[in-house]
Amino acid sequence: MTVMDDWVTAACAELGLDPAEVPVPTVLDLAKDVAHQVLRPGAPVTAYLLGLAVGRGAEPAAAAGRLATLAGTWPVELDGTAPTE
């Protein structure tokens, strides 16, 4: 087991969740996309939003895919800031 596996198992036990239902690679890929294409602090916030959506019935891979697509099309100026309107 990896440290990530250990952490997910312990965190799931703390929250009463099944670790087998945690799509770790999906969450990490989404966080990477947001951190690199939008902004770093957006990664954990987006992971939280994904969790809220899944908790309300969204399919994890589909919701993550929609958010990754949004991140990939997010407008960024050359200086790394969002364009102003």
Beta strands, then each sheet from edge to edge (+ up, - down):
end
